[in-house]
């Protein structure tokens, strides 16, 4: 991937995170499944950290309980960073994520 492509991809992911719309969160989570590489996972992680809308947070909550294992882990990381321990407690109790994923620093 050339520098221009990498920058365009970065810009797209950041814009999706800032937008925080349901479709944007979906596209970020789909990117995790489409390309299993370090650059994509870091970029998605960063972009998700920018989500700050009710719609986006609600969508991440959906992924915490219904996504693939990888998507649940990234949603858990989002909520852990935001301090939403109550959601993590529920996800652990329901077997959606393990204790280490929910509470490790």
C-alpha positions in Angstrom: 0.0 0.0 0.0 1.5 3.3 -1.0 1.7 6.4 1.2 -1.3 8.1 -0.5 -3.4 5.0 -0.1 -2.4 4.6 3.6 -3.2 8.3 4.3 -6.5 8.0 2.5 -7.3 4.9 4.6 -6.3 6.6 7.8 -8.4 9.7 6.9 -11.4 7.4 6.1 -11.2 5.5 9.4 -10.8 8.6 11.5 -13.7 10.2 9.7 -15.8 7.2 10.5 -14.8 7.2 14.2 -15.6 10.9 14.5 -18.9 10.5 12.7 -19.9 7.7 15.1 -22.9 6.7 13.1 -24.1 3.1 13.2 -22.9 2.4 9.6 -19.5 3.9 10.4 -19.0 1.7 13.4 -20.2 -1.3 11.3 -17.6 -0.5 8.6 -14.8 -0.2 11.2 -15.8 -3.6 12.8 -16.0 -5.2 9.3 -12.5 -4.0 8.6 -11.3 -6.1 11.5 -12.7 -9.2 9.8 -11.6 -8.3 6.3 -8.0 -7.7 7.0 -6.4 -9.4 10.0 -3.1 -7.4 10.2 -1.5 -5.2 12.8 -1.9 -2.0 10.9 -5.7 -2.5 10.4 -6.2 -3.5 14.0 -4.4 -0.5 15.4 -6.2 1.8 13.0 -9.6 0.4 13.9 -8.8 0.6 17.6 -7.8 4.3 17.2 -10.9 5.1 15.1 -13.2 3.4 17.6 -11.7 5.5 20.4 -13.1 8.5 18.6 -16.7 7.3 18.7 -18.6 9.6 21.0 -22.2 9.6 19.8 -25.1 7.9 21.4 -25.7 5.9 18.2 -22.1 4.8 17.9 -21.9 3.8 21.6 -25.1 1.9 21.3 -23.7 0.1 18.3 -20.5 -0.8 20.1 -22.7 -2.1 22.9 -24.4 -4.4 20.4 -21.0 -5.7 19.2 -20.0 -6.3 22.8 -22.8 -8.9 23.1 -23.4 -10.1 19.6 -20.2 -9.6 17.5 -17.6 -12.1 16.6 -15.0 -12.8 19.3 -12.7 -10.2 17.8 -15.4 -7.6 17.5 -16.5 -8.3 21.1 -12.8 -7.8 22.2 -12.5 -4.4 20.5 -15.9 -3.3 21.9 -14.7 -4.4 25.4 -11.5 -2.4 24.9 -13.5 0.6 24.0 -15.7 0.4 27.1 -12.8 -0.5 29.4 -11.1 2.7 28.3 -14.3 4.7 28.8 -14.7 3.3 32.3 -18.0 1.4 31.6 -17.3 -1.4 34.0 -20.9 -2.2 34.4 -21.2 -3.3 30.7 -18.0 -5.3 31.1 -19.4 -7.1 34.1 -22.5 -8.0 32.2 -20.5 -9.2 29.2 -18.3 -11.4 31.5 -21.3 -12.8 33.3 -22.9 -13.7 29.9 -19.7 -15.3 28.7 -19.2 -12.8 25.9 -15.7 -11.9 26.9 -13.4 -13.4 29.5 -12.2 -11.7 32.7 -8.8 -11.0 31.4 -10.1 -9.2 28.3 -12.5 -7.2 30.4 -10.2 -6.1 33.3 -6.6 -6.4 32.3 -4.6 -3.1 32.1 
